[in-house]
Amino acid sequence: MNKSNYSPPIARLDLNLFRVFAVIYRERNLTRAAEQLCVSQSAVSHALARMRQQLDDLLFIREAQGVVPTPLAMRIWPDVQEGLGFLQRAAAHSHSFEPARDIAAVTLAMLEVIEPAVLPSLTRALQDAVPGIGVTSARIRRSTLKADLASGRIDCAIDVAQAADGELSHGFLSRDEFVVVSRSSAAIDQAAYFAARHVTVSSRRMGYGVVDFELARQGRQRQIAARCQHYESACRLVADSDLLLTIPRSLAMSSNAYLGNHIQPLPVSVPGVELHLFWHPSRELDPANTWLRTTLLKAMQ
């Protein structure tokens, strides 16, 4: 009856039969197996017949006191036992959540310019909660963000509130006021601010940045003498020139720690930067994503 090279396709196997197999193997009696499974003996016999057909082996042979396993049944028993254990643990995990057990790594998408200001504190909070957790910061791509969050390639994203996609869930993370960074310690009023030359930071080659959009709305314009991609580069330009840099306060603090530049209040009215945490609606009730969001929000606030 055995065919040594025969292997039934997984699609043909009824995985529920392996639970019946396991109880029969342990009890060595169909009647007791039926009692354990809370089904009739005929149901157990029918299940065994199906499994015999699928595995092409008798599996159990009748004897006076019940049944004994065939050599094939004894060979597959350790794998069946281990497989059922995996399934039981999977079922248990679906009803319980332990960050240290269930989360090995997270991937956050964020703007490059805010990474120096927010990533250290977020990483520290995550690793304090789950020692050894891996934290990856990825460049945010707004064109694919929704798909990245839905697929799980990105767990959460941090972006300015103005970039909110109506189909993404999001919550307030932090608000940061703009300040002016200068090499000189001389006070900067409005007249000095608009008379000075400025460096602006943008990942785009041309066009207004956030501050210049707001100034244009007010009918004002400043003199842009330099444009770069990173706030740290801009701060170094300021340290070596008379240029002014308008920058969120948290970034000014982290980028100028060793440069000796002066941080002063912005003399014009420009709304601060509001950062939001974004996630996909399908992850709203996911315990791992919920834990991640709670941990990130607590770390920032």
Phi, psi and chi 1 to 4 in degrees:
 res  aa     phi    psi   chi1   chi2   chi3   chi4
   1 MET       -  -33.5 -168.9  173.8 -175.8      -
   2 ASN   -73.2  143.4  -74.6  -32.4      -      -
   3 LYS  -125.5  105.9  -61.1  177.1 -177.5  177.6
   4 SER   -60.4  -27.4   59.2      -      -      -
   5 ASN   -97.6    5.7  -65.7  -34.2      -      -
   6 TYR   -87.5  131.5  175.5   73.7      -      -
   7 SER  -136.4  113.1  178.8      -      -      -
   8 PRO   -67.8  138.2   25.1  -33.7      -      -
   9 PRO   -58.4  141.3  -18.9   30.9      -      -
  10 ILE   -59.7  -30.8 -173.2   65.8      -      -
  11 ALA   -63.9  -23.9      -      -      -      -
  12 ARG   -87.3  -14.1  -71.5  179.1   48.6 -162.4
  13 LEU   -84.1  133.5  -67.4  176.5      -      -
  14 ASP   -93.2  107.3 -177.2  -11.9      -      -
  15 LEU   -63.9  -22.2  -61.4 -178.3      -      -
  16 ASN   -64.0  -26.4  -69.4  -42.7      -      -
  17 LEU   -65.7  -27.3  -61.7  179.4      -      -
  18 PHE   -68.8  -28.8  -74.7  102.8      -      -
  19 ARG   -67.9  -40.9 -179.1  166.1  176.0  -98.3
  20 VAL   -62.2  -44.8  176.4      -      -      -
  21 PHE   -56.1  -45.3  171.4   89.8      -      -
  22 ALA   -63.2  -40.8      -      -      -      -
  23 VAL   -69.8  -41.6  177.1      -      -      -
  24 ILE   -61.5  -41.7  -63.7  174.2      -      -
  25 TYR   -61.3  -42.0 -166.5   94.8      -      -
  26 ARG   -73.3  -40.5  -71.3 -166.1  -61.6  -94.8
  27 GLU   -85.0  -28.0  -64.5  -64.1  -29.1      -
  28 ARG    56.9   30.0  -54.2  -63.7  170.1   95.1
  29 ASN  -159.0  126.0 -176.3  -76.2      -      -
  30 LEU   -68.5  -35.6  -62.0 -171.5      -      -
  31 THR   -65.4  -47.1  -59.6      -      -      -
  32 ARG   -65.5  -35.4  -69.8 -163.0  -61.3  -89.6
  33 ALA   -62.7  -41.3      -      -      -      -
  34 ALA   -62.6  -39.2      -      -      -      -
  35 GLU   -65.1  -41.9  -68.1  173.5   -6.7      -
  36 GLN   -63.4  -36.7  -71.2  -73.2  -36.0      -
  37 LEU   -88.7   -5.8  -66.6  165.3      -      -
  38 CYS    60.1   41.3  -61.5      -      -      -
  39 VAL  -133.9  173.3  -62.0      -      -      -
  40 SER   -77.3  160.6   65.3      -      -      -
  41 GLN   -65.1  -34.3 -176.4  174.6  -24.2      -
  42 SER   -64.7  -33.5   62.5      -      -      -
  43 ALA   -66.6  -39.1      -      -      -      -
  44 VAL   -66.0  -43.0  170.4      -      -      -
  45 SER   -62.0  -39.9  -62.3      -      -      -
  46 HIS   -65.8  -42.4  178.6   67.8      -      -
  47 ALA   -63.6  -42.0      -      -      -      -
  48 LEU   -63.3  -38.8  178.5   56.4      -      -
  49 ALA   -62.8  -40.2      -      -      -      -
  50 ARG   -65.8  -41.6  -71.0  175.8   58.2 -159.8
  51 MET   -68.3  -37.3 -162.0  166.2 -170.3      -
  52 ARG   -58.9  -41.8  -76.8  169.2  167.6  167.4
  53 GLN   -67.0  -42.3 -178.2 -180.0   21.0      -
  54 GLN   -69.8  -36.6  -69.9 -173.4   -3.8      -
  55 LEU   -96.9   -4.5  -63.7 -177.6      -      -
  56 ASP    58.1   46.3 -161.4   16.7      -      -
  57 ASP  -156.1  150.8 -170.9   88.8      -      -
  58 LEU   -66.8  -30.9  -71.8  174.0      -      -
  59 LEU    69.5  -50.8  -62.7  176.8      -      -
  60 PHE  -133.9  137.2  -62.0   96.6      -      -
  61 ILE  -114.7  133.2  -59.4  172.6      -      -
  62 ARG   -67.1  142.0  -68.8 -173.7  179.8  -83.2
  63 GLU  -140.2 -177.0   64.6  169.0   14.9      -
  64 ALA   -58.5  -42.0      -      -      -      -
  65 GLN   -95.1   -1.7  -58.0  -59.0  -40.6      -
  66 GLY   155.6 -120.9      -      -      -      -
  67 VAL  -137.2  156.3  -64.9      -      -      -
  68 VAL  -125.7  145.4  -66.9      -      -      -
  69 PRO   -74.1  147.8   25.6  -32.6      -      -
  70 THR   -78.8  168.5   65.6      -      -      -
  71 PRO   -55.2  -39.2  -29.3   37.3      -      -
  72 LEU   -63.8  -43.0  175.3   64.8      -      -
  73 ALA   -60.4  -40.2      -      -      -      -
  74 MET   -67.7  -33.5  -72.2 -172.3  -74.7      -
  75 ARG   -69.4  -39.8  -72.7 -157.7  -51.8  -87.5
  76 ILE   -86.1  -12.9   69.5  173.5      -      -
  77 TRP   -55.8  -47.8  165.2 -115.6      -      -
  78 PRO   -58.2  -39.7  -24.2   35.6      -      -
  79 ASP   -68.9  -40.0  -68.6  -27.1      -      -
  80 VAL   -63.1  -44.7  171.2      -      -      -
  81 GLN   -61.2  -44.4 -171.2  176.9   34.7      -
  82 GLU   -66.3  -42.3 -176.4  179.7   18.9      -
  83 GLY   -62.9  -42.1      -      -      -      -
  84 LEU   -65.4  -34.2  -70.2  173.8      -      -
  85 GLY   -63.7  -41.8      -      -      -      -
  86 PHE   -60.5  -43.8  -77.5  137.4      -      -
  87 LEU   -64.9  -38.7  -67.9  174.1      -      -
  88 GLN   -64.9  -41.1  -71.5  173.1  -14.1      -
  89 ARG   -66.6  -38.1  -72.7 -168.1  -68.1  -85.7
  90 ALA   -62.6  -41.3      -      -      -      -
  91 ALA   -65.2  -39.7      -      -      -      -
  92 ALA   -65.4  -40.3      -      -      -      -
  93 HIS   -65.2  -28.1  -70.6  177.1      -      -
  94 SER   -69.6  -17.4   69.4      -      -      -
  95 HIS  -109.8   -2.8  -62.4  -71.6      -      -
  96 SER  -140.0  155.3   66.2      -      -      -
  97 PHE  -139.5  126.9  170.7   72.0      -      -
  98 GLU  -130.3  111.7  -63.4  178.8   15.5      -
  99 PRO   -51.7  -44.3  -26.3   34.7      -      -
 100 ALA   -63.4  -28.3      -      -      -      -
 101 ARG   -91.1  -37.1  178.8 -165.6   66.1 -162.7
 102 ASP  -101.3  -10.9  -61.3  -33.0      -      -
 103 ILE  -123.8  116.7  -61.4 -176.4      -      -
 104 ALA  -100.5  -28.7      -      -      -      -
 105 ALA  -158.2  152.8      -      -      -      -
 106 VAL  -132.3  151.7  -61.0      -      -      -
 107 THR  -123.6  123.0  -59.5      -      -      -
 108 LEU  -113.3  136.0  -52.9  174.5      -      -
 109 ALA  -101.8  136.6      -      -      -      -
 110 MET  -156.1  162.6   63.2 -175.1   70.8      -
 111 LEU   -67.3  140.5  -62.1  169.6      -      -
 112 GLU   -58.3  -36.1  -69.3  179.0   72.4      -
 113 VAL   -70.1  -23.9  -66.0      -      -      -
 114 ILE   -97.3  -10.0   68.2  170.6      -      -
 115 GLU   -55.4  -46.6 -175.5 -175.8   75.1      -
 116 PRO   -61.1  -29.1  -22.0   34.6      -      -
 117 ALA   -84.9  -31.9      -      -      -      -
 118 VAL  -109.0  -29.4  -56.8      -      -      -
 119 LEU   -63.6  -43.3 -175.0   59.6      -      -
 120 PRO   -57.1  -46.9  -27.2   37.5      -      -
 121 SER   -68.9  -36.5   59.6      -      -      -
 122 LEU   -67.9  -43.0  -62.8 -175.7      -      -
 123 THR   -63.0  -42.0  -60.3      -      -      -
 124 ARG   -61.8  -43.2 -176.6  167.2   55.2 -108.3
 125 ALA   -64.4  -42.1      -      -      -      -
 126 LEU   -67.0  -42.8  -69.4  168.6      -      -
 127 GLN   -76.2  -23.8  -66.6 -177.5  -18.1      -
 128 ASP   -69.0  -37.4  -76.4  -12.7      -      -
 129 ALA   -75.6  -40.8      -      -      -      -
 130 VAL  -132.7   90.1  179.0      -      -      -
 131 PRO   -56.2  133.7  -25.3   35.1      -      -
 132 GLY    90.7   -5.4      -      -      -      -
 133 ILE   -64.0  140.0 -168.8  172.8      -      -
 134 GLY   -88.1  134.8      -      -      -      -
 135 VAL  -123.2  121.6 -179.4      -      -      -
 136 THR  -116.3  129.3  -63.0      -      -      -
 137 SER  -103.5  121.7  171.6      -      -      -
 138 ALA  -115.3  151.6      -      -      -      -
 139 ARG   -66.2  133.0 -177.7  178.8 -178.6 -177.9
 140 ILE   -79.2  131.9 -163.9  166.7      -      -
 141 ARG  -121.3  104.1  -62.9 -177.2 -176.8  -83.4
 142 ARG   -64.2  -28.6  -69.8  170.6 -179.0  159.9
 143 SER   -67.5  -26.7   59.9      -      -      -
 144 THR  -118.3    7.5   63.1      -      -      -
 145 LEU   -59.9  -44.3 -178.3   58.0      -      -
 146 LYS   -60.2  -45.6 -169.3 -173.9  -52.5  179.7
 147 ALA   -66.6  -38.4      -      -      -      -
 148 ASP   -64.5  -40.0  -70.2  -21.8      -      -
 149 LEU   -71.4  -38.1  -70.6  169.5      -      -
 150 ALA   -66.3  -38.4      -      -      -      -
 151 SER   -80.1  -16.5   68.3      -      -      -
 152 GLY    89.6    0.7      -      -      -      -
 153 ARG   -61.9  -32.1  -70.0 -171.6  -67.0  -90.3
 154 ILE  -121.4  133.0  -60.0  -64.6      -      -
 155 ASP   -83.0  -46.1  -65.4  -58.2      -      -
 156 CYS  -148.3  159.5  -74.1      -      -      -
 157 ALA  -128.4  149.8      -      -      -      -
 158 ILE  -120.1  121.9  -60.7  172.3      -      -
 159 ASP  -150.4  167.2 -159.6   -3.5      -      -
 160 VAL   -67.8  148.7  -65.8      -      -      -
 161 ALA   -61.2  -32.1      -      -      -      -
 162 GLN   -63.2  -18.9  -66.6   88.6  -26.9      -
 163 ALA   -89.9    8.5      -      -      -      -
 164 ALA   -58.6  129.1      -      -      -      -
 165 ASP   -90.0  128.3 -174.0  -50.8      -      -
 166 GLY   -59.4  -20.2      -      -      -      -
 167 GLU   -95.5   -1.1  -63.7 -178.0   18.6      -
 168 LEU  -103.3  144.8  -72.1  177.9      -      -
 169 SER   -79.8  143.6  -61.6      -      -      -
 170 HIS  -156.0  159.1   61.0   99.7      -      -
 171 GLY  -145.3  154.8      -      -      -      -
 172 PHE   -61.9  133.5  173.0   80.0      -      -
 173 LEU  -111.7  -52.5 -163.5   61.2      -      -
 174 SER  -165.3  161.1   67.2      -      -      -
 175 ARG  -128.4  136.7 -177.1  177.6  -69.3  104.7
 176 ASP  -132.3  130.6 -152.2   -5.7      -      -
 177 GLU   -83.7  153.9   64.8  176.6  -10.0      -
 178 PHE   -83.3  144.5  -79.1  105.1      -      -
 179 VAL  -133.4  173.2  -64.8      -      -      -
 180 VAL  -111.9  134.4  179.3      -      -      -
 181 VAL  -108.5  131.1  171.8      -      -      -
 182 SER  -142.9  157.6   62.7      -      -      -
 183 ARG   -74.6  -34.8 -177.5  175.2   62.8  173.5
 184 SER   -86.4  151.6  169.2      -      -      -
 185 SER   -90.3   -0.3   60.9      -      -      -
 186 ALA   -63.0  138.6      -      -      -      -
 187 ALA   -61.0  145.2      -      -      -      -
 188 ILE  -117.0  112.3  -58.8  172.4      -      -
 189 ASP   -98.1 -175.8   58.1   15.3      -      -
 190 GLN   -61.0  -42.5  -76.3 -163.4   20.1      -
 191 ALA   -62.0  -44.6      -      -      -      -
 192 ALA   -66.7  -35.7      -      -      -      -
 193 TYR   -63.7  -46.7 -177.1   82.1      -      -
 194 PHE   -81.0  -17.0  -73.3  105.9      -      -
 195 ALA   -81.3  -22.7      -      -      -      -
 196 ALA   -79.9  165.3      -      -      -      -
 197 ARG   -97.6  149.6  -62.3 -172.9  -52.8  154.7
 198 HIS  -126.6  156.5  -62.7 -105.0      -      -
 199 VAL  -111.5  136.8   54.7      -      -      -
 200 THR  -120.0  154.5 -171.6      -      -      -
 201 VAL  -117.5  127.6  176.1      -      -      -
 202 SER  -161.1  145.4  176.3      -      -      -
 203 SER   -81.4  -10.7   58.7      -      -      -
 204 ARG   -90.4  152.2  -61.7 -177.8  -59.8  167.6
 205 ARG   -75.0  -24.6  -71.4  179.5  -66.9  174.4
 206 MET  -152.7  170.6   59.2 -175.6   65.9      -
 207 GLY   101.1  166.3      -      -      -      -
 208 TYR   -70.9  147.0  -78.3  161.2      -      -
 209 GLY   -91.4 -178.3      -      -      -      -
 210 VAL   -58.7  -45.3  174.1      -      -      -
 211 VAL   -65.1  -43.3  172.9      -      -      -
 212 ASP   -69.9  -30.1  -66.5  -65.2      -      -
 213 PHE   -60.3  -45.5  -91.5  118.0      -      -
 214 GLU   -68.5  -40.8  176.1   59.6   25.0      -
 215 LEU   -64.2  -40.0  -67.6  178.0      -      -
 216 ALA   -62.8  -37.7      -      -      -      -
 217 ARG   -62.8  -29.9 -167.5 -173.7   65.7   80.6
 218 GLN   -87.9    0.4  -61.3  176.2   18.2      -
 219 GLY    78.8   23.9      -      -      -      -
 220 ARG  -119.9  160.0  -64.8  177.0  169.6 -178.0
 221 GLN  -149.6  139.2 -175.4  175.9    5.8      -
 222 ARG  -109.0  164.9   56.7 -177.2 -176.5  159.1
 223 GLN   -90.2  111.1  -56.2  175.7   51.9      -
 224 ILE   -92.3  113.8  -57.0  -61.0      -      -
 225 ALA   -99.8  -20.9      -      -      -      -
 226 ALA  -149.3  151.0      -      -      -      -
 227 ARG  -137.7  130.7 -173.4 -175.8 -172.5  100.4
 228 CYS  -140.8  176.0   59.8      -      -      -
 229 GLN   -95.5  -20.0  -60.1  178.6   70.3      -
 230 HIS  -130.8  143.6  -59.6  -78.0      -      -
 231 TYR   -65.6  -33.3  -81.8  113.1      -      -
 232 GLU   -63.4  -41.1 -175.7  174.6   -6.2      -
 233 SER   -62.7  -41.8  -58.7      -      -      -
 234 ALA   -62.8  -40.5      -      -      -      -
 235 CYS   -64.3  -35.8  -70.3      -      -      -
 236 ARG   -69.0  -35.0  -69.9 -177.0  179.6  -83.3
 237 LEU   -63.5  -42.9  -76.4  174.7      -      -
 238 VAL   -61.6  -41.6  169.0      -      -      -
 239 ALA   -63.8  -19.0      -      -      -      -
 240 ASP  -115.1   18.3 -164.5   41.5      -      -
 241 SER  -158.7 -173.7   68.7      -      -      -
 242 ASP  -101.0   13.5  -67.9  -33.6      -      -
 243 LEU   -68.9  152.0  -62.4  176.7      -      -
 244 LEU  -107.7  149.6  -59.9 -176.8      -      -
 245 LEU  -128.4  127.0  170.6   63.8      -      -
 246 THR   -98.7  124.1  -56.5      -      -      -
 247 ILE  -150.9  147.2  178.4  176.3      -      -
 248 PRO   -59.8  143.3  -27.0   36.2      -      -
 249 ARG   -57.1  -43.5  179.8  178.0  -69.4  -82.3
 250 SER   -62.5  -37.0   60.8      -      -      -
 251 LEU   -71.7  -35.0  -66.5  175.5      -      -
 252 ALA   -62.9  -40.5      -      -      -      -
 253 MET   -66.3  -42.8  -61.7  -65.1  -70.0      -
 254 SER   -76.8  -33.1   62.1      -      -      -
 255 SER   -83.9  -19.9  -60.6      -      -      -
 256 ASN  -109.6   13.6  -72.0  -79.5      -      -
 257 ALA   -55.7  -35.6      -      -      -      -
 258 TYR  -117.7   11.6  -54.2  103.3      -      -
 259 LEU   -99.8  -21.4  -67.6  175.7      -      -
 260 GLY    82.0    7.7      -      -      -      -
 261 ASN   -69.5  159.5  -70.9  -30.7      -      -
 262 HIS  -102.4  138.5  -64.0  -87.1      -      -
 263 ILE  -107.4  122.6  -59.5  173.3      -      -
 264 GLN  -129.0  158.9  -55.7 -169.3   47.0      -
 265 PRO   -62.7  147.6  -20.5   32.5      -      -
 266 LEU   -77.9  124.0 -179.5   64.2      -      -
 267 PRO   -81.6    2.1   31.1  -35.5      -      -
 268 VAL  -121.6  158.9  -67.4      -      -      -
 269 SER   -86.5  110.5  177.4      -      -      -
 270 VAL  -134.5  124.2  173.8      -      -      -
 271 PRO   -56.4  143.6  -23.0   33.7      -      -
 272 GLY   -70.5  173.1      -      -      -      -
 273 VAL   -88.6  127.9  176.5      -      -      -
 274 GLU  -110.5  118.6 -172.4  171.7  -62.2      -
 275 LEU   -97.0  139.8  -66.0  179.4      -      -
 276 HIS  -122.3  153.9  -82.7 -144.9      -      -
 277 LEU   -97.4  130.9 -174.0   66.8      -      -
 278 PHE  -116.0  142.6  -66.1   84.8      -      -
 279 TRP  -149.7  164.2   62.7   94.4      -      -
 280 HIS   -82.5  139.6 -162.9  -89.2      -      -
 281 PRO   -56.0  -28.8  -26.2   35.0      -      -
 282 SER   -67.5  -16.6   63.4      -      -      -
 283 ARG   -98.5    7.6  -56.8  -60.3  176.1   92.9
 284 GLU   -55.3  -43.9 -167.4   75.1   42.8      -
 285 LEU  -102.7    4.4  -59.4  179.2      -      -
 286 ASP   -67.6  122.5  173.9   52.2      -      -
 287 PRO   -62.0  -35.5   18.2  -30.0      -      -
 288 ALA   -67.6  -44.2      -      -      -      -
 289 ASN   -69.9  -35.9 -162.9  -91.5      -      -
 290 THR   -62.7  -44.2  -60.2      -      -      -
 291 TRP   -61.6  -42.7  172.5   85.5      -      -
 292 LEU   -61.8  -47.5  174.3   60.7      -      -
 293 ARG   -61.3  -43.4  -60.4 -167.3  -49.7  -98.2
 294 THR   -62.4  -41.4  -58.9      -      -      -
 295 THR   -66.8  -42.3  -56.7      -      -      -
 296 LEU   -66.9  -43.8  -63.6  178.2      -      -
 297 LEU   -63.8  -40.9  -71.0  168.4      -      -
 298 LYS   -65.0  -39.7 -176.8  177.4  179.2 -179.3
 299 ALA   -64.5  -38.1      -      -      -      -
 300 MET   -79.7  -29.4  -71.0  -66.1  -70.3      -
 301 GLN   -92.8      -  -65.0  173.1    3.2      -
